[in-house]
Amino acid sequence: MLKELLDKGNQPLVTIEENRHTRTNQQNERLWGYLYKQIGDHLGYSQDEMHTLMKYKFLRSERIVDGQSVEVIKSTKKLTVQEMSDYQEKIATWAGQMGWINND
């Protein structure tokens, strides 16, 4: 792609950013392709419903905005590798309490 830009006389812009060690593709695949799917099937929820429920259950916090308490739900896209690992462990443990058997 860079060669194509240069061949056309364009000047590419290169941006260098710090790696924030966000979740891995493998973690994301496990979350959506295994945990949300299998647990959702067990409990009768879609993957999207599981995503919403699990974020609310495990990624919710409160912040004070203009003197009032507001619930905030963190995006899974912004989780670090360790945070995503912890999040998935909490989901699996919770689902086990609901009778789901982890075959991972």
Summary of the structure (lengths in Angstrom):
residues: 104
radius of gyration: 19.3
end to end distance: 39.0
largest distance: 61.6
contacts: 235
relative contact order: 0.16
helix: 55%
strand: 13%
